[in-house]
Amino acid sequence: MRGEEEPVALQLAGEPRLAQQIREAAARGSLSHAVILSGRGDLAAAARFAAAAMECEGAGERPCGVCGPCRKVLKGTHPDVIAVEDTEHKNIAVEILRQKVADAYILPNEGRRKVYCFPDCSRLDPKAQNVLLKVLEEGPPHAAFLFCAENSAVLLPTIRSRAEEWKLAPGPEDVYSEDARRLCALLCGGETPAIVHFCVGLENSKMSREELRELLSSARSLLAAALAACYTGGGEKQARQMARQIGKRRLAAYIEILEGLARQCAYNISVGHLAGALAAALTA
């Protein structure tokens, strides 16, 4: 039987820790109704694995990979595992979210649960995310939600507080720091309070000027990759997202701001002063 389970294991190649985490939660009956899958690994595969664990009817560990529900989930044919997408708009339309919320209250067609997968949460703007709050807080017990995001900062704090986050292992190809990615994700969101909060956190973190310089340089490199993506359409996922949502002019302005502050890190200026200058410049 172990050989027959191999198709499931292959779907989480390089993620044994996460696979074990999901299986242990399934064995305890404690799989959360709302999960954020974050990181730079194969988020779609992780979502399929988690959905299979929720629908699995096998007698042993879940997902077993051999029962009918598992096979349907992995093939993408299970009627109760629903990808929430919008092929007509850049961001997922609020009306589509309202339809899915209404559908969540209807019993599953054949599965244990109705699982709604959001394959790219960068396409959920704040208004759309707010539509989901009530169903996440007070939804029916059969409804589950899987949010895929390279950086969970693209989701509102009110969403994150209602969900459990599972992080995929960072890939060796990740040349940008986690804080740099988070800062760039906040710039995508464009919410002034969140950007200011991030900068205040830098001031309180007791980091050195050299550490701040490295963060600013890493974020500047990611912004430059996004600016290049504006012209080529290529590059990694977060860079392409930034190209769409920030645009050439603001990307160039952000790059200039970060370059200037990174240079100032070489002088005897406090990190608190630099963090304050960063907040002021990015939210002007």
Backbone bond lengths (Angstrom), bond angles and torsions (degrees), N, CA, C in turn:
res aa  C-N    CA-C-N  psi(-1)  N-CA   C-N-CA  omega(-1)  CA-C   N-CA-C  phi
1 M - - - 1.462 - - 1.528 111.87 -
2 R 1.338 118.73 -29.72 1.455 118.91 -178.48 1.524 111.70 -61.53
3 G 1.328 115.84 -36.32 1.456 118.55 178.96 1.514 111.60 -64.15
4 E 1.351 116.97 -34.69 1.453 119.92 -179.68 1.523 111.06 -70.89
5 E 1.339 117.69 -21.09 1.453 119.86 179.78 1.517 111.98 -81.35
6 E 1.323 116.68 -8.18 1.449 120.42 -173.98 1.525 113.89 -56.16
7 P 1.351 120.76 -38.10 1.463 118.78 179.85 1.519 113.76 -54.81
8 V 1.357 117.63 -36.02 1.452 119.71 178.36 1.514 109.94 -68.85
9 A 1.315 117.96 -46.85 1.455 121.23 -179.11 1.522 110.89 -57.67
10 L 1.335 116.41 -38.02 1.453 119.70 -178.82 1.529 111.48 -65.00
11 Q 1.313 116.60 -26.17 1.461 119.52 -179.92 1.529 112.54 -71.39
12 L 1.341 117.34 -14.91 1.454 120.46 177.93 1.524 109.95 -122.93
13 A 1.307 116.16 41.65 1.454 120.38 178.21 1.516 110.15 -56.12
14 G 1.318 116.32 130.47 1.456 121.13 179.28 1.514 114.30 82.27
15 E 1.334 117.76 3.36 1.463 120.74 -178.37 1.528 111.44 -127.22
16 P 1.331 119.01 51.26 1.475 119.91 -178.56 1.523 112.83 -62.67
17 R 1.353 116.72 -34.91 1.462 119.68 -179.33 1.528 111.07 -64.45
18 L 1.330 116.67 -44.72 1.457 120.58 179.85 1.525 110.80 -67.42
19 A 1.333 116.83 -41.27 1.465 120.05 178.06 1.522 110.59 -58.30
20 Q 1.325 116.88 -43.55 1.460 121.07 179.24 1.519 110.95 -66.30
21 Q 1.321 116.65 -39.36 1.462 121.22 178.60 1.528 110.93 -60.66
22 I 1.324 116.61 -43.76 1.464 120.85 -179.98 1.520 110.38 -66.42
23 R 1.343 117.01 -44.01 1.463 120.42 -178.60 1.525 111.80 -65.33
24 E 1.331 116.85 -38.77 1.461 119.47 178.47 1.530 110.76 -66.00
25 A 1.333 117.13 -40.82 1.461 120.20 177.89 1.526 110.75 -64.32
26 A 1.339 116.91 -39.58 1.462 120.80 178.19 1.526 110.86 -64.47
27 A 1.325 116.98 -39.91 1.461 120.59 -179.93 1.530 111.15 -65.42
28 R 1.323 116.52 -35.09 1.467 120.43 178.85 1.523 112.20 -80.73
29 G 1.326 116.99 -10.79 1.460 120.35 -175.09 1.516 111.96 72.66
30 S 1.338 116.10 27.46 1.469 120.16 -175.06 1.524 112.97 -117.18
31 L 1.337 117.49 24.59 1.467 119.33 174.86 1.521 109.14 -63.04
32 S 1.310 116.00 123.33 1.458 120.60 -176.38 1.531 111.36 -64.96
33 H 1.331 115.50 151.56 1.465 120.24 177.07 1.526 110.82 -76.41
34 A 1.337 117.54 -14.45 1.462 121.38 -179.77 1.524 108.36 -140.35
35 V 1.326 115.83 120.55 1.459 121.60 -175.80 1.522 109.21 -129.90
36 I 1.330 116.11 134.31 1.465 121.95 171.44 1.523 107.21 -103.33
37 L 1.318 116.44 121.40 1.460 122.20 174.93 1.522 107.06 -101.33
38 S 1.330 116.83 114.69 1.457 120.13 -174.15 1.522 110.71 -125.59
39 G 1.333 115.14 160.28 1.454 120.47 179.90 1.516 110.73 122.55
40 R 1.323 115.48 -175.12 1.459 120.01 -174.17 1.528 112.62 -109.14
41 G 1.319 117.87 14.96 1.454 120.87 176.57 1.522 110.87 -84.10
42 D 1.319 115.82 -160.55 1.463 121.45 -179.10 1.525 109.07 -83.41
43 L 1.328 115.59 88.41 1.460 120.95 -176.40 1.519 112.01 -65.02
44 A 1.337 117.04 -36.65 1.464 120.70 -179.97 1.525 110.81 -63.55
45 A 1.335 116.58 -41.80 1.461 120.48 178.63 1.521 110.59 -65.89
46 A 1.335 117.14 -40.32 1.460 120.90 178.46 1.526 110.69 -63.57
47 A 1.337 116.88 -39.16 1.464 120.55 178.38 1.524 110.70 -65.52
48 R 1.337 117.60 -41.29 1.472 120.47 177.46 1.527 110.24 -62.00
49 F 1.322 116.12 -42.78 1.459 120.59 179.92 1.528 110.63 -61.08
50 A 1.343 116.68 -46.41 1.457 120.93 179.77 1.526 111.20 -64.68
51 A 1.336 116.72 -41.49 1.462 120.28 178.85 1.527 110.72 -64.24
52 A 1.342 116.78 -39.74 1.466 120.44 177.87 1.523 110.20 -62.59
53 A 1.332 117.34 -39.20 1.467 120.45 178.26 1.524 110.80 -63.36
54 M 1.333 116.84 -35.38 1.465 120.73 179.76 1.524 112.17 -71.71
55 E 1.336 116.93 -31.27 1.467 120.92 -175.72 1.535 113.25 -98.14
56 C 1.336 117.27 -12.64 1.468 122.06 -171.77 1.529 112.30 -57.95
57 E 1.333 115.45 137.80 1.461 121.95 176.08 1.522 111.40 -115.82
58 G 1.329 117.23 15.49 1.455 121.50 179.24 1.521 111.96 -68.95
59 A 1.327 115.68 159.04 1.460 120.88 -176.80 1.524 112.39 -83.65
60 G 1.339 117.51 -23.11 1.456 120.49 -176.94 1.512 111.86 -100.45
61 E 1.348 115.73 -137.26 1.453 119.09 179.89 1.529 110.13 -69.44
62 R 1.309 113.63 150.54 1.458 119.84 -178.66 1.532 110.18 -118.53
63 P 1.346 116.27 139.50 1.469 127.92 -1.71 1.524 111.52 -76.21
64 C 1.330 114.64 142.48 1.461 118.82 -178.91 1.528 111.52 -81.64
65 G 1.320 116.62 -29.04 1.459 120.57 178.71 1.507 114.59 84.96
66 V 1.337 118.04 -5.15 1.462 119.99 -175.63 1.529 113.27 -121.08
67 C 1.342 117.45 -19.17 1.466 118.29 179.05 1.529 109.76 -72.97
68 G 1.323 115.43 164.58 1.463 120.34 -178.63 1.519 113.50 -56.85
69 P 1.343 118.38 -49.74 1.470 118.91 179.77 1.529 113.52 -59.56
70 C 1.340 117.24 -41.62 1.469 119.41 178.42 1.524 110.74 -59.80
71 R 1.322 115.97 -46.97 1.464 119.36 -178.04 1.525 111.12 -62.55
72 K 1.319 116.83 -39.28 1.468 119.64 179.16 1.532 111.22 -65.31
73 V 1.332 116.27 -42.48 1.466 119.35 179.26 1.525 110.43 -60.77
74 L 1.335 116.18 -47.20 1.462 120.05 -176.32 1.520 112.22 -68.40
75 K 1.340 116.98 -26.66 1.467 120.15 176.28 1.525 112.58 -86.11
76 G 1.332 116.25 -8.90 1.462 119.89 -178.88 1.507 114.12 79.30
77 T 1.348 117.26 24.14 1.467 120.16 -176.49 1.528 113.11 -116.23
78 H 1.326 118.49 5.36 1.465 119.35 -178.79 1.532 109.37 -74.21
79 P 1.336 118.46 125.67 1.471 120.40 -175.02 1.526 114.20 -68.15
80 D 1.332 117.20 -16.05 1.456 119.77 -177.88 1.528 113.23 -104.30
81 V 1.306 117.10 7.15 1.465 121.57 173.04 1.525 106.63 -112.25
82 I 1.309 116.10 108.73 1.465 122.40 -165.16 1.526 110.34 -117.44
83 A 1.326 116.85 122.20 1.462 121.42 174.84 1.523 108.92 -83.25
84 V 1.317 116.68 125.93 1.466 121.63 -179.11 1.525 107.74 -94.01
85 E 1.322 116.23 105.72 1.455 121.81 -175.41 1.530 109.83 -137.78
86 D 1.313 115.30 165.55 1.463 122.10 177.28 1.523 106.95 -144.52
87 T 1.326 116.13 106.94 1.469 120.57 -175.94 1.526 112.81 -84.78
88 E 1.329 117.08 -4.35 1.460 120.09 -174.54 1.524 113.87 -104.27
89 H 1.325 117.87 -13.16 1.462 120.51 -176.59 1.518 110.52 -132.72
90 K 1.345 115.90 158.40 1.462 120.43 178.06 1.522 110.10 -64.50
91 N 1.327 116.37 -45.91 1.456 122.12 175.27 1.522 109.60 -106.54
92 I 1.322 116.10 154.62 1.464 120.07 -179.59 1.524 109.18 -67.89
93 A 1.322 116.25 126.27 1.458 121.60 -176.13 1.526 111.24 -65.36
94 V 1.328 115.61 143.91 1.458 121.31 179.49 1.523 110.67 -58.53
95 E 1.326 117.57 -37.37 1.459 120.79 -178.70 1.525 111.67 -61.97
96 I 1.330 117.20 -37.32 1.470 120.18 176.89 1.524 109.92 -63.49
97 L 1.318 117.35 -41.42 1.465 120.89 178.08 1.522 111.23 -63.16
98 R 1.317 116.71 -40.70 1.474 120.01 178.87 1.523 110.81 -63.63
99 Q 1.337 116.43 -38.75 1.465 119.99 177.66 1.527 111.37 -63.75
100 K 1.332 116.67 -41.45 1.462 120.28 -179.78 1.526 111.04 -68.12
101 V 1.324 116.70 -38.24 1.465 120.12 177.61 1.527 110.05 -62.02
102 A 1.328 117.07 -44.54 1.472 120.39 178.19 1.526 110.54 -63.03
103 D 1.331 116.44 -40.52 1.460 120.98 -179.64 1.528 111.67 -65.47
104 A 1.319 116.80 -30.18 1.469 120.76 -177.03 1.526 112.10 -62.05
105 Y 1.323 117.08 -25.13 1.465 120.49 -178.35 1.535 112.18 -83.25
106 I 1.322 117.57 -7.10 1.464 121.95 176.15 1.524 108.51 -88.25
107 L 1.324 117.11 138.02 1.467 121.10 -177.10 1.526 111.59 -60.16
108 P 1.336 118.01 152.00 1.468 120.90 178.41 1.522 112.01 -58.55
109 N 1.332 116.04 153.10 1.464 121.33 177.69 1.523 111.43 -68.48
110 E 1.343 116.18 -46.23 1.461 119.73 -177.58 1.522 113.25 -148.37
111 G 1.303 117.46 -13.71 1.457 120.56 -173.95 1.512 114.42 -90.92
112 R 1.333 114.38 176.88 1.460 120.02 175.17 1.527 110.85 -69.09
113 R 1.345 114.98 -36.82 1.454 120.18 -175.09 1.523 109.61 -139.98
114 K 1.326 115.00 164.78 1.460 121.30 167.41 1.518 106.87 -101.97
115 V 1.320 116.27 120.36 1.462 121.06 -174.54 1.522 109.01 -113.10
116 Y 1.320 116.38 119.68 1.468 121.98 179.60 1.528 108.61 -103.49
117 C 1.332 116.16 118.13 1.461 121.86 -177.29 1.530 109.95 -104.28
118 F 1.310 116.05 128.22 1.460 122.57 176.11 1.525 107.28 -106.82
119 P 1.338 118.25 97.61 1.473 120.39 -171.25 1.510 115.45 -70.75
120 D 1.337 118.48 -18.22 1.467 120.64 -179.16 1.525 108.79 -149.10
121 C 1.325 116.25 93.39 1.465 120.27 -175.07 1.517 113.30 -72.44
122 S 1.331 117.65 -9.20 1.458 118.65 174.37 1.529 110.63 -66.23
123 R 1.327 116.90 -14.30 1.464 121.03 179.20 1.533 112.46 -93.98
124 L 1.335 116.22 7.50 1.462 120.87 175.60 1.523 108.77 -103.07
125 D 1.324 117.25 105.50 1.463 118.61 178.58 1.535 109.06 -78.78
126 P 1.338 118.55 168.23 1.464 120.49 -175.78 1.525 114.10 -55.33
127 K 1.336 117.97 -39.19 1.465 119.95 -179.85 1.524 110.60 -63.15
128 A 1.330 116.83 -41.62 1.459 120.45 179.08 1.528 110.48 -66.07
129 Q 1.317 116.85 -41.33 1.462 120.14 -179.93 1.526 111.53 -62.75
130 N 1.309 116.51 -36.73 1.468 119.77 -179.73 1.524 112.04 -63.46
131 V 1.334 116.95 -27.63 1.467 120.86 177.63 1.527 110.82 -62.45
132 L 1.332 116.64 -28.06 1.464 121.33 -174.65 1.527 113.78 -85.65
133 L 1.317 117.78 -13.30 1.460 120.04 -169.76 1.524 113.60 -58.73
134 K 1.327 116.96 -45.95 1.465 119.38 -175.50 1.521 111.60 -65.85
135 V 1.342 117.56 -42.53 1.460 119.08 -178.42 1.531 110.48 -69.40
136 L 1.328 117.40 -29.87 1.463 119.55 175.42 1.523 111.13 -69.98
137 E 1.327 116.16 -33.12 1.465 121.20 -177.28 1.526 112.20 -83.62
138 E 1.346 116.14 -41.72 1.470 120.11 -170.61 1.527 112.70 -131.04
139 G 1.327 118.05 22.04 1.461 120.81 -176.55 1.516 113.53 -71.05
140 P 1.333 116.89 170.84 1.469 121.00 179.95 1.528 110.94 -68.44
141 P 1.327 118.22 152.38 1.467 120.93 -175.75 1.525 114.51 -64.68
142 H 1.348 116.92 -19.79 1.470 118.34 -179.28 1.535 112.67 -83.75
143 A 1.320 118.55 -9.42 1.465 121.09 -176.09 1.529 110.85 -90.47
144 A 1.342 115.81 136.70 1.464 121.58 178.35 1.527 108.84 -136.54
145 F 1.322 115.61 152.22 1.460 120.91 -174.76 1.526 109.47 -135.19
146 L 1.327 115.98 128.93 1.458 122.74 179.01 1.529 108.41 -116.92
147 F 1.323 116.43 116.72 1.463 122.35 -177.96 1.528 109.49 -106.54
148 C 1.322 117.05 119.66 1.467 121.95 179.90 1.527 109.50 -101.74
149 A 1.322 116.50 123.15 1.467 120.98 -178.91 1.520 109.01 -152.02
150 E 1.326 116.47 125.65 1.459 118.53 175.29 1.518 110.18 -54.87
151 N 1.321 116.80 -40.87 1.458 122.30 177.68 1.519 108.03 -127.67
152 S 1.325 117.06 119.24 1.464 120.37 -175.60 1.523 112.48 -66.57
153 A 1.340 118.24 -10.52 1.463 120.92 179.16 1.522 112.20 -65.71
154 V 1.346 118.20 -14.98 1.468 119.45 176.87 1.526 111.01 -71.38
155 L 1.336 116.72 -13.90 1.460 121.10 178.45 1.529 109.80 -95.56
156 L 1.322 115.73 145.28 1.455 120.49 179.42 1.530 110.94 -62.66
157 P 1.325 117.65 148.67 1.468 119.85 175.46 1.527 112.74 -54.71
158 T 1.326 117.15 -33.13 1.463 120.65 179.08 1.530 112.24 -67.81
159 I 1.327 117.25 -28.01 1.465 120.79 173.73 1.523 109.23 -76.36
160 R 1.330 116.10 -47.12 1.467 120.18 -176.86 1.524 111.79 -61.84
161 S 1.330 116.72 -34.16 1.470 119.51 -179.00 1.521 112.20 -71.07
162 R 1.321 117.55 -18.27 1.458 121.64 -179.10 1.528 112.43 -98.86
163 A 1.322 116.85 1.69 1.467 120.60 -174.71 1.526 110.84 -129.18
164 E 1.311 115.23 160.04 1.465 122.11 173.60 1.525 107.69 -98.74
165 E 1.321 117.33 134.56 1.468 120.18 -178.13 1.520 110.48 -102.20
166 W 1.334 115.46 129.20 1.462 122.42 174.09 1.516 107.51 -114.99
167 K 1.316 116.35 120.82 1.458 120.89 -176.46 1.520 111.12 -98.53
168 L 1.331 115.56 130.59 1.453 120.33 173.32 1.517 109.02 -76.94
169 A 1.304 115.82 152.09 1.458 120.04 179.92 1.519 109.64 -63.77
170 P 1.343 117.99 135.25 1.467 119.34 179.03 1.510 111.44 -65.49
171 G 1.306 116.07 137.82 1.460 120.58 -179.97 1.514 111.41 -77.04
172 P 1.326 117.93 152.99 1.455 120.51 -179.55 1.524 113.11 -65.43
173 E 1.344 116.76 -16.55 1.458 120.06 -177.53 1.524 112.60 -83.83
174 D 1.334 118.06 -1.88 1.453 120.37 -176.56 1.530 109.97 -75.16
175 V 1.315 116.26 106.34 1.465 120.82 -176.71 1.527 111.31 -95.40
176 Y 1.322 118.12 -3.32 1.459 121.40 -179.13 1.526 109.18 -107.80
177 S 1.321 116.55 140.49 1.458 119.82 -178.41 1.530 110.43 -70.46
178 E 1.326 115.47 158.90 1.466 120.49 179.73 1.524 110.87 -61.86
179 D 1.346 116.97 -41.33 1.461 119.64 179.48 1.534 111.50 -66.40
180 A 1.342 116.65 -35.80 1.467 120.02 177.79 1.524 110.13 -64.29
181 R 1.323 116.44 -42.53 1.470 120.00 178.49 1.530 110.15 -64.53
182 R 1.317 116.33 -39.40 1.463 119.12 -179.64 1.525 110.67 -65.39
183 L 1.326 116.99 -44.10 1.465 120.30 178.46 1.522 110.78 -59.94
184 C 1.324 117.04 -44.21 1.464 120.16 -179.83 1.522 111.63 -66.22
185 A 1.344 116.64 -35.56 1.463 119.67 176.52 1.529 110.62 -64.32
186 L 1.333 116.62 -38.14 1.467 120.05 177.97 1.526 111.10 -67.18
187 L 1.328 116.95 -37.11 1.462 120.02 176.51 1.523 110.30 -63.68
188 C 1.332 116.59 -35.20 1.473 120.39 175.59 1.522 110.47 -62.45
189 G 1.336 115.54 -44.15 1.460 119.34 -179.05 1.513 112.58 -67.49
190 G 1.346 116.18 -31.87 1.457 120.49 175.84 1.512 115.24 70.65
191 E 1.342 117.68 18.53 1.463 120.57 -178.99 1.526 109.52 -91.94
192 T 1.326 116.22 112.41 1.462 121.85 -175.83 1.532 113.21 -55.01
193 P 1.347 120.12 -47.27 1.473 118.94 -178.95 1.529 112.97 -58.55
194 A 1.331 117.18 -38.60 1.468 120.26 -178.71 1.527 110.76 -67.89
195 I 1.335 116.78 -39.32 1.465 120.66 178.87 1.528 110.15 -66.11
196 V 1.325 116.67 -43.92 1.462 120.96 178.89 1.528 110.10 -62.78
197 H 1.339 116.72 -42.63 1.466 120.76 178.99 1.525 111.06 -60.10
198 F 1.324 117.10 -40.96 1.460 121.55 177.97 1.536 110.01 -61.20
199 C 1.321 116.63 -45.60 1.465 120.40 -178.05 1.528 111.39 -67.22
200 V 1.321 117.48 -37.21 1.468 120.77 175.31 1.526 109.66 -62.34
201 G 1.332 115.85 -38.10 1.463 120.02 177.36 1.521 112.15 -61.99
202 L 1.323 116.65 -36.08 1.471 120.35 177.03 1.525 110.15 -63.41
203 E 1.325 115.61 -42.13 1.467 120.19 -179.69 1.527 110.84 -63.82
204 N 1.336 116.24 -37.51 1.469 120.49 -176.87 1.521 113.85 -84.39
205 S 1.321 116.92 -8.57 1.469 120.30 -173.78 1.524 113.63 -80.65
206 K 1.333 116.96 -10.18 1.467 122.91 -179.09 1.528 112.11 61.57
207 M 1.330 116.74 29.69 1.460 119.08 176.22 1.522 110.02 -73.90
208 S 1.317 115.81 157.68 1.461 120.96 178.49 1.529 110.34 -82.22
209 R 1.337 115.90 166.54 1.467 119.18 176.72 1.519 110.67 -62.54
210 E 1.330 117.79 -34.48 1.464 120.70 179.29 1.533 110.58 -66.75
211 E 1.321 117.23 -40.38 1.467 120.69 177.71 1.521 110.66 -65.09
212 L 1.335 116.19 -39.21 1.466 119.57 177.21 1.527 110.14 -65.80
213 R 1.321 116.40 -41.14 1.473 119.80 178.88 1.531 110.26 -60.30
214 E 1.340 116.93 -42.27 1.467 120.16 179.43 1.521 111.09 -63.83
215 L 1.334 116.91 -40.13 1.470 120.46 178.28 1.526 110.10 -62.83
216 L 1.344 116.42 -48.12 1.461 120.32 -178.44 1.524 111.27 -63.29
217 S 1.334 116.66 -38.94 1.465 120.44 179.93 1.525 110.71 -67.62
218 S 1.339 116.63 -38.80 1.459 120.38 178.84 1.526 110.87 -65.91
219 A 1.335 115.88 -44.16 1.467 119.73 178.08 1.522 110.80 -64.89
220 R 1.327 116.31 -38.36 1.469 120.07 178.30 1.521 110.50 -62.14
221 S 1.330 117.80 -40.18 1.465 121.39 179.12 1.526 111.23 -64.50
222 L 1.332 116.32 -39.52 1.464 119.80 178.43 1.528 110.82 -67.84
223 L 1.321 117.26 -39.03 1.465 120.68 175.76 1.530 110.75 -63.53
224 A 1.335 116.37 -38.44 1.463 119.71 178.14 1.526 110.82 -65.39
225 A 1.346 116.42 -37.97 1.466 119.63 176.47 1.524 110.68 -64.06
226 A 1.349 116.34 -36.25 1.465 120.46 177.44 1.525 110.81 -67.36
227 L 1.333 116.41 -39.77 1.468 119.56 178.36 1.525 110.26 -63.57
228 A 1.325 116.97 -40.11 1.463 120.51 176.69 1.526 110.52 -63.20
229 A 1.348 116.26 -37.75 1.465 120.68 -179.96 1.521 111.86 -65.22
230 C 1.332 116.78 -25.76 1.472 119.69 176.24 1.525 111.31 -59.90
231 Y 1.318 116.47 -31.22 1.462 121.47 -176.11 1.527 112.68 -97.31
232 T 1.349 116.02 -31.78 1.468 118.96 -174.38 1.517 113.35 -101.92
233 G 1.339 116.39 -24.52 1.462 119.90 -175.21 1.515 112.84 76.86
234 G 1.334 117.44 0.24 1.457 120.91 -177.95 1.514 111.97 -102.86
235 G 1.337 115.31 -162.88 1.458 120.62 -179.93 1.509 112.13 95.59
236 E 1.319 115.13 176.89 1.455 120.49 -178.06 1.531 111.06 -71.67
237 K 1.345 114.60 168.40 1.457 120.81 -170.57 1.526 112.85 -60.61
238 Q 1.349 118.13 -47.30 1.456 119.23 -177.24 1.518 111.25 -65.52
239 A 1.331 117.29 -37.06 1.456 120.17 177.71 1.530 111.06 -63.07
240 R 1.335 117.05 -42.03 1.472 120.26 178.65 1.524 110.93 -64.80
241 Q 1.337 115.57 -39.49 1.463 120.04 178.36 1.532 110.66 -62.30
242 M 1.324 116.40 -44.18 1.462 120.87 178.95 1.524 111.15 -63.69
243 A 1.329 116.08 -38.23 1.462 119.68 178.08 1.521 110.93 -59.99
244 R 1.333 116.46 -41.38 1.465 121.14 -179.69 1.527 111.64 -69.24
245 Q 1.328 116.83 -44.72 1.455 120.56 -168.00 1.521 114.06 -91.22
246 I 1.316 118.25 -27.44 1.467 120.15 -177.30 1.518 111.72 -97.42
247 G 1.334 116.91 -44.73 1.460 120.10 178.60 1.523 113.02 89.19
248 K 1.333 115.30 161.22 1.464 121.73 -171.78 1.525 112.76 -60.80
249 R 1.327 116.54 -48.13 1.468 119.50 -172.84 1.526 111.10 -63.46
250 R 1.316 117.66 -48.24 1.467 120.17 -178.81 1.520 111.08 -69.46
251 L 1.324 118.27 -35.46 1.461 120.02 176.39 1.529 110.54 -59.94
252 A 1.330 116.35 -46.32 1.462 120.36 179.62 1.531 110.67 -61.72
253 A 1.327 116.67 -39.21 1.469 120.18 179.47 1.523 110.96 -66.03
254 Y 1.339 117.01 -43.88 1.464 120.82 178.59 1.532 110.84 -62.00
255 I 1.325 117.08 -41.27 1.464 121.02 179.30 1.527 110.30 -59.80
256 E 1.326 115.98 -44.11 1.470 120.39 179.97 1.530 110.72 -63.22
257 I 1.334 116.99 -40.89 1.472 120.95 179.01 1.527 110.77 -61.95
258 L 1.323 116.75 -47.89 1.462 120.31 -176.86 1.522 111.54 -68.10
259 E 1.324 116.71 -38.36 1.467 119.69 177.40 1.530 110.71 -60.46
260 G 1.334 116.21 -44.82 1.456 120.51 -178.95 1.520 112.51 -63.44
261 L 1.333 116.82 -44.46 1.459 120.26 -179.52 1.525 111.66 -70.51
262 A 1.335 117.22 -34.70 1.470 119.98 176.78 1.525 110.12 -61.92
263 R 1.334 116.82 -38.64 1.469 119.99 177.81 1.530 111.02 -66.02
264 Q 1.331 116.99 -36.96 1.460 120.82 -178.90 1.529 112.44 -67.52
265 C 1.338 116.08 -21.00 1.469 119.76 178.62 1.527 112.18 -63.97
266 A 1.324 116.97 -15.95 1.464 120.77 178.88 1.530 111.52 -78.07
267 Y 1.323 117.49 -13.12 1.462 121.39 -177.12 1.526 110.53 -102.22
268 N 1.301 115.93 169.48 1.462 121.45 -176.57 1.529 110.33 -80.67
269 I 1.319 114.59 67.66 1.468 122.15 179.16 1.529 107.28 -119.25
270 S 1.316 117.54 135.49 1.465 120.50 -175.98 1.526 111.11 -67.32
271 V 1.332 114.89 150.40 1.465 120.41 176.74 1.526 110.27 -61.33
272 G 1.338 116.68 -36.66 1.458 119.93 178.66 1.520 112.08 -60.63
273 H 1.338 116.22 -43.13 1.468 120.45 178.68 1.527 110.42 -64.66
274 L 1.341 117.06 -42.29 1.467 121.03 -179.98 1.521 111.03 -66.32
275 A 1.345 116.84 -40.51 1.470 120.28 179.12 1.528 110.21 -64.51
276 G 1.333 116.54 -39.55 1.464 119.85 176.98 1.515 111.58 -64.40
277 A 1.330 116.37 -41.47 1.459 120.44 177.82 1.521 111.02 -63.95
278 L 1.340 115.90 -36.93 1.470 120.51 178.21 1.527 110.40 -63.46
279 A 1.333 116.69 -46.73 1.470 120.51 179.88 1.522 110.72 -61.01
280 A 1.330 116.47 -44.10 1.468 120.15 -178.54 1.522 111.29 -64.26
281 A 1.323 116.96 -42.81 1.465 120.63 -176.89 1.525 112.10 -69.67
282 L 1.339 116.81 -39.64 1.463 120.07 -175.82 1.520 112.61 -75.99
283 T 1.317 117.42 -20.16 1.474 120.13 -177.16 1.520 112.34 -110.23
284 A 1.323 117.05 7.42 1.471 120.31 -179.04 1.523 110.90 -67.93
